[in-house]
């Protein structure tokens, strides 16, 4: 998948980010995957304080509150 959404259990911002990513990726026809940051020590160390994090083509395009326009631009 071109898009990864890094999340963790109990994260209220993650639910908001999930809705944004699902909407934008759905409209653009782009597959995405959700990754539990706490299930991967390296990801937890790097991104643990920033979840949710959206990564497109290995580049971070947003964290905490995900901007749908910025995500759409990254997919273009």
C-alpha positions, 0 to 999 in steps of 0.5 A: 500500500502507498499509504500507511496509517500508524495508530494505537489502541485508545487514541481518539485522534486515531479514529479521526485520522482513520475517517480522513484517510478512508475518505481521501483514499477511497475517493482517490482509489488508493489502497491504505493499511493501518499499522499498530505502532505499539506492535513494532518497537522501531515504529513505536520508538520513532513515532510513538509521540506523534500518532496518528501518523500518515505515511505516503510513499515512505514520507510522513505527510501528517501526524496528530490531526490529519489534513485531508488536502495535504493527504490528497496532494501527497497522493497526486 
